[in-house]
Amino acid sequence: RRVATFVAFLAVGIALWELVKFIGGDPWRFDGWVWQPPLEIWFATDLRLPHVWDIVAALVNPVQRSADESLAQFLAGAALYTWLEAAIGFVAGTVIGIALAATFVHSGRLERAFVPYVIASQTIPIVALAPMIVFAFGQDVLSVVVIATYLTFFPVTIAMIRGLRSPDPRALELMRSYAASKWSIFWKLRMPASLPYLFTALKIAATSATASIVGAIVGEGPGGIPDGLGRAIINFNNQYISGPEKLWAAILATALLGIVFFGVVRILEAAVLRGRPALSEG
């Protein structure tokens, strides 16, 4: 049902896209037939809003003149490269977030001292922070991974603080009455109870504005990475006048990459939390 809903939403979006162009876009010319739209909508021109079929045609055409590689092949390779960068940062940010949350849960003093700084770290625009990270770590993949990590650890940290404190107090008292160590309580009680919160945070980190995908793409610009989607978007933006369809195709590839990233997290969540109630039901 969810797949059908997504496909229906996509179909409606494409229909609205073409309806706007039908009403207020540039004249259509097809096999000697010309359609003159009744209105003039400034953003519906072929330069600002290409036809969907022009974007699809650009995907099957060579990425550059006389090139053997199609635009779709080029974007697939760039998306895979960016996905690997984001995945490394995603895992690193998750580990750091869990470690920070565990530290704060077991030390109220450290929580009061450092949580405000964790929150304040997210007030810095990533566009302003990315060049500083590139200057510190160099123009290579490491800078991109650091940026993706930075944008991932925050939602994981905040969600895991709540998740690690979610076990029933009576269960904690029972574990302590058996003289269980903090390590045992953490792995056998706190961590299992926090998994729904963890996967909620991971889904947020995978798709929201604080996404590792976004961090990787933003970092590829100042990082000078030539093989990812970030550089492809910059290049196609510079060539927009001569080929707007390429930039829209790159944006489409970026959206699909985010959907795939979210899907991977959702599959892991379904496998790990099989049979457990959803977070909203707990």
C-alpha positions in Angstrom: 0.0 0.0 0.0 2.8 2.4 0.8 4.5 1.7 -2.5 1.2 2.3 -4.4 0.7 5.5 -2.4 4.2 6.7 -3.4 3.7 5.9 -7.0 0.3 7.6 -7.0 1.8 10.7 -5.4 4.6 10.7 -8.0 2.1 10.4 -10.8 0.0 13.3 -9.4 3.2 15.4 -9.1 4.2 14.8 -12.7 0.6 15.5 -13.9 0.6 18.8 -12.0 4.0 19.7 -13.4 2.9 19.2 -17.0 -0.5 20.9 -16.3 1.3 24.0 -15.2 3.4 23.9 -18.4 0.2 23.2 -20.5 -1.5 26.3 -19.0 1.4 28.7 -18.8 4.5 27.3 -20.3 6.3 27.8 -23.6 4.5 26.8 -26.9 4.6 23.1 -27.6 5.7 21.9 -31.0 5.2 18.3 -31.9 5.1 16.8 -35.4 3.9 20.0 -37.0 1.3 20.6 -34.3 1.7 23.7 -32.1 0.0 24.4 -28.7 0.0 28.0 -27.5 -0.7 28.1 -23.7 -3.4 30.6 -22.7 -1.3 32.1 -19.9 2.3 33.2 -19.3 3.6 31.8 -16.0 7.1 33.0 -15.4 8.5 29.9 -13.8 6.9 27.5 -16.3 9.2 28.2 -19.2 11.3 25.4 -20.6 14.4 27.0 -19.1 13.1 27.1 -15.6 10.8 24.1 -15.7 11.7 21.5 -18.4 9.2 19.0 -19.6 9.4 15.6 -17.7 10.0 13.8 -21.0 13.0 16.2 -21.7 14.5 15.2 -18.4 14.0 11.5 -19.1 15.5 12.0 -22.6 18.5 13.7 -21.0 19.1 10.7 -18.8 19.5 8.4 -21.8 21.6 10.9 -23.8 25.4 11.1 -23.4 26.5 13.1 -20.4 28.8 15.2 -22.7 29.1 15.4 -26.4 30.9 12.4 -27.9 30.9 10.7 -24.5 30.3 7.0 -24.3 28.6 7.3 -20.9 25.0 8.3 -20.6 23.8 10.9 -18.1 22.0 8.1 -16.2 25.2 6.1 -15.9 27.1 9.1 -14.8 24.6 10.0 -12.1 24.4 6.4 -10.9 28.2 6.4 -10.4 28.1 9.8 -8.7 25.2 8.7 -6.4 27.0 5.5 -5.4 30.1 7.5 -4.5 28.1 10.0 -2.5 26.2 7.1 -0.9 29.4 5.5 0.3 30.6 8.8 1.8 27.3 9.4 3.5 27.1 5.8 4.8 30.6 6.1 6.5 29.6 9.4 8.1 26.2 8.0 9.0 27.7 5.0 10.8 30.3 7.2 12.5 27.7 9.7 13.6 25.5 7.0 15.0 28.4 5.5 17.0 29.3 8.9 18.4 25.7 9.7 19.2 25.2 6.5 21.1 28.4 7.0 23.0 27.5 10.5 24.0 24.0 9.6 25.0 25.3 6.7 27.1 27.8 9.0 28.8 25.2 11.6 29.5 22.7 9.1 30.9 25.2 7.8 33.4 26.6 11.2 34.4 24.1 14.0 35.1 27.0 16.4 35.6 28.4 15.8 32.1 24.9 16.0 30.6 24.3 19.4 32.2 27.8 20.6 31.1 27.8 19.4 27.5 24.3 18.9 26.1 23.8 22.7 25.6 27.0 22.6 23.5 25.6 19.6 21.5 22.5 21.6 20.8 24.3 24.8 20.0 26.5 22.9 17.5 23.5 22.5 15.2 22.8 26.3 15.1 25.9 26.8 12.8 24.9 26.7 9.1 26.6 23.8 7.4 27.3 26.0 4.4 29.4 28.2 6.6 31.0 25.3 8.5 31.9 23.1 5.5 34.8 25.3 4.3 36.3 25.4 7.8 36.2 21.6 8.0 37.7 21.3 4.5 40.5 23.7 5.6 41.1 21.7 8.8 41.0 18.2 7.2 42.0 18.9 3.6 40.3 18.6 0.3 39.5 14.9 0.3 36.9 12.3 1.3 37.7 12.7 5.0 36.3 16.2 5.0 33.0 15.0 3.5 32.8 12.1 6.0 33.4 14.5 8.9 30.6 16.8 7.6 28.2 13.8 7.2 29.1 12.6 10.7 28.5 16.1 12.2 25.0 16.2 10.7 24.1 12.7 11.9 25.3 12.5 15.5 22.9 15.2 16.9 19.5 13.5 16.3 21.0 10.2 17.4 22.3 11.7 20.6 19.1 13.4 21.6 16.9 10.5 20.8 19.2 8.0 22.5 19.2 10.1 25.7 15.5 9.6 25.9 15.6 6.0 24.8 18.2 4.9 27.3 16.0 6.4 30.0 12.8 4.8 28.7 13.0 1.4 30.6 10.5 0.8 33.3 11.9 2.0 36.7 10.8 -1.3 38.2 12.9 -3.2 35.7 15.9 -1.0 36.7 15.3 -1.7 40.3 15.1 -5.4 39.7 18.4 -5.4 37.8 20.0 -3.5 40.6 18.6 -5.9 43.2 20.4 -8.7 41.4 23.6 -6.6 41.7 23.8 -6.2 38.0 26.6 -3.9 36.8 26.0 -0.7 34.9 27.4 -2.5 31.8 24.9 -5.3 32.1 22.0 -2.9 32.7 23.1 -0.9 29.7 23.3 -3.9 27.2 20.5 -6.0 28.6 17.9 -3.4 29.6 18.7 0.2 28.4 19.9 -0.6 24.9 17.1 -2.9 23.9 14.5 -0.4 25.2 16.1 2.4 23.3 16.1 0.7 19.9 12.8 2.2 18.7 14.1 5.7 19.6 17.4 4.9 17.8 15.7 3.9 14.5 13.4 6.9 14.7 16.5 9.1 15.0 18.3 7.2 12.1 15.3 7.8 9.8 15.3 11.5 10.7 19.1 11.6 10.1 18.7 9.8 6.8 16.1 12.1 5.3 15.8 15.4 7.1 17.7 18.7 6.7 20.3 17.2 9.1 20.9 14.3 6.8 24.2 12.6 6.1 23.3 12.6 2.4 22.9 16.4 2.5 26.2 16.7 4.5 28.0 14.6 1.9 26.6 16.6 -1.0 27.4 20.0 0.6 30.9 18.8 1.6 31.8 17.7 -1.9 31.6 21.3 -3.2 34.4 22.9 -1.1 36.0 19.5 -0.6 36.9 19.4 -4.3 35.5 15.9 -4.7 35.1 15.3 -8.4 33.1 12.1 -8.4 30.0 12.7 -6.3 26.6 14.3 -6.7 27.7 17.5 -5.1 30.2 18.3 -7.9 27.7 17.1 -10.5 25.1 19.5 -9.3 27.7 22.4 -9.3 28.8 21.5 -12.8 25.3 21.2 -14.2 24.3 24.4 -12.5 27.1 26.2 -14.3 25.8 24.7 -17.6 22.2 25.4 -16.8 21.5 27.7 -19.7 22.6 25.1 -22.3 21.1 22.1 -20.6 18.6 22.7 -17.7 17.4 19.1 -17.9 20.8 17.8 -16.6 20.5 19.8 -13.4 16.9 18.6 -12.8 18.1 15.0 -13.5 20.9 15.4 -10.9 18.3 16.7 -8.4 16.1 13.7 -9.2 19.1 11.4 -8.5 19.7 13.1 -5.2 16.1 12.6 -4.2 16.2 8.9 -5.1 19.4 8.5 -3.2 17.7 9.9 -0.1 14.8 7.5 -0.6 17.1 4.5 -0.9 19.0 5.6 2.2 15.8 5.9 4.2 14.6 2.5 2.8 17.8 0.8 4.0 17.2 2.2 7.5 13.6 1.1 7.4 14.5 -2.4 6.4 17.0 -2.7 9.2 14.4 -1.3 11.6 11.8 -3.9 10.5 14.4 -6.7 10.9 15.6 -5.7 14.3 12.3 -4.6 15.8 10.3 -7.5 14.4 7.3 -8.3 16.6 7.9 -5.2 18.8 5.2 -2.5 19.1 5.8 0.8 17.3 7.3 3.7 19.3 4.0 5.6 19.3 2.2 2.5 20.7 4.7 2.1 23.5 
